[in-house]
Amino acid sequence: MAEVELTGVGGDLDAAVADLAERFRAALEPPVRAGAELDSATLRARFDEPLPEDGMPVEAILGQLDERSAGGLAGSTGGRYFGYVTGASLPAAAIVEAWTAAVDQNVGMWPLGPAAVELEQVTLGWLADLLDFPSASGYFGSGATMANTASLAVARHWFGRKHGVDVGVDGVRALPPLAVYGSVELHLSDHKALRTLGLGSGCVRAIPIDAAYAMEVEPLVAAIERDLAAGVEPAIVIAQAGSVNTGASDPLDAIADVCDRYGLWLHVDGAFGAFFRLCERTAPLVRGLERADSLAVDGHKWLNVPNGVGFALLRDGDLHHETFGGSAGYLTPGSGANLHELAFEASRSWRGACVWAALKALGRSGVEDLVTRCCDLAAELAAIVEEHPRLELAAPAPTNIVCFRYVRDGIDLEEANRRIQDEVAAAGTVFHTGATLEGRFCQRAAICSWRTAADDVRALAEEVLRVGDEL
């Protein structure tokens, strides 16, 4: 029987692969700019065309994408991208990610990706070892948002079982009124997770923070006592290892004591701050992390793997599986684990492979050096800010995030700092974002890229000063 050639698949595959190799190699170099040059309308016009009626030769497709994307890519793979909390993909992780797309393994079930499933289980064990977390189970999700959601789903199931409710069967309406506790700095993804799980963000009690932007323990205890007196059942505390605004961590050990006293589930959102354990100077800030019931972490931040990878670690493996377990007549199991029984997704890509590659490339010592160097660079930037008469720190900077303001007499500082952030980003030499702390807008730099060096943080300070002085 003759092989059928599908439209859009035909063409010179060897030429396409050769073109991929050349463009891929170029993409592994640091970008020329930290910020994109083009606006939304220009970029949309480049791509906005009718659905093609006929397919292109395979060797022409990547070239067109590359050319139309030119000037519209964020320079997040370079050392001068300080926006949000964004790592720069390590070459080993990017190469393995590309290969896994070609072999196209589905990690949802063992027969669909036998080697992929086994590698992910081993890699999750490596991560638990690296972070010194007593994990019995884990899952690679699309990022910390999915890891938070999966972890809080297990916490919801635990709370239901504690009260004789099978949430999977009876739903959240069968649960008694409950409360979840987090600081006023609680990340949006945690609120989204609670909404998605049917608990609603209205169940969150916003606990005050101290001068270091960490949750205060006494108000936490007071809130728990108020709920108990009102007939509302305290359920979960969400503590942060690394607040996204300032990099601050909640006092995990003291919060764990409170959870033990009242019988609450402790979930730690450690999207990037879980890695503070690996720097001698920042490790005390996350002491007590190992006492959590669940931990959510991003891979595409400090592990410097491609976007779309995070992981959850759970202390109770049986409870984790009980939350998501299930099968169907058409799901023929194999000899290994079926990972669709550990989270929401049925089919998914081989996310853990790029994490495995990053850990193979760096080793434990390499990850420790990366985290320490980034925190040291943040300390250098903070020192530059403190020493300059026209800059001031807006918050303490003990980790990898520095919030600061341009200051000068005779100008509107709020408007000036907003314009500085906007104009520095538009110039593209460096890229950073802002944060609003105590009602004041400030410049914010997050350092977690393997490419960032001392010259890069100095360049950020110089650009802020240059634009501020020109106002």
MOBELJO-V755952 format. One record per helix or strand. SS is the DSSP state (hx for helix, st for strand). FROM is the first residue (numbers start at 1). TO is the last residue. Records with the same first field share a line. If there is no record, write none. Layout:
SS=FROM-TO, FROM-TO
This chain:
hx=13-27, 40-47, 58-69, 91-103, 110-112, 114-130, 144-162, 167-170, 172-174, 188-196, 201-203, 217-229, 252-262, 273-278, 283-286, 289-291, 317-324, 339-342, 352-387, 413-427, 454-470
st=81-81, 137-141, 178-183, 204-207, 209-209, 215-215, 233-241, 249-249, 265-269, 294-298, 310-314, 391-393, 401-406, 431-431, 433-437, 440-446
